[in-house]
Amino acid sequence: MLQLKGFFRNWRTLSISTALSWLMKSLMVALIPYEIYKGEYLFSVAAIMAVVISLVPSIVQRNYRITLPFELDFLITLSLFLHTFMGEGMDFYQRFEIWDQLLHLYGGGVVALLGFVIVYTLHYTRKVRLSIPLIGFFTIIFAMGVGGLWEIGEYSVDVIFKKRTQDGLDDTMMDMIDDLIGGLVVSVLGMLYVKYSSPDTRVRLAKPLGEIFGIGKKIDLLMKRIIKSENRFKKAKDDRQ
């Protein structure tokens, strides 16, 4: 009974974004055995890496005890989920031609956001002191660098495993342009964040699940009924003895 109470207490205090993030992580993990069964070993490795990468923001936030902006864990997990589960697992890349373009544009922004958080963390912990323009510049370069490594990875997969993840120079250049656009947008927002935001004014998707649709009150009522039933059972047992 104490374990049940603890579960309800922990569950109801989760934020919406955290719950959604862990749901997507769980779906990606559940996809791995199915892909192994189909013989898609390369994709299975990529899915495992996606899950590991999605855990990075949580690790950084716990170890450095800082509040990461823009619900970074949710955004990164969503990007990996849309690519891994929806794009590859559900064949959205083949079903919708625009899927790849949208994912690279969104993914470029998320990667840039990750770069911003890295430099922001170093700046916040005073391990590196950078001016606001340099923070923005690092964000753009990080997005372009990771985007370039991604394209090299796709090319290597095509050559080694005889796949077709790239459709020529135009496709590669459009992906790099998307990375640049995402980097530019996030760098501007990041610089504004560093200059004007404060912990008290950050707007975050952090409303506890227990407050959604009155779930918390319903759980409290359920727990009272369980405790009352448990007390009645104990009393009846004592009376019989």
Buried (B, 14 or more C-beta within 10 A) or exposed (E): EEEEEEEBEEBBEBBBBBBBBBEBBEBBEEBBEEBBEEEBEEBBEBBBEBBEBBBBBBEBBEEEEBEBBBBBBBBBBBBBBBBBBBBBBEEBBEEEEEBBBBBBBBBBBBBBBBBBBBBBBBBBEEEBEBEBEBBBBBBBBBBBBBBBEBBEEBEEBEEEEEEEBBEEEEBBEBBBBBBBBBBBBBBEBBBEBBEEEEEEEEEEEEEBBBEEEEBBEEBEEEBEEBEEEEEEEEEEEEEEE
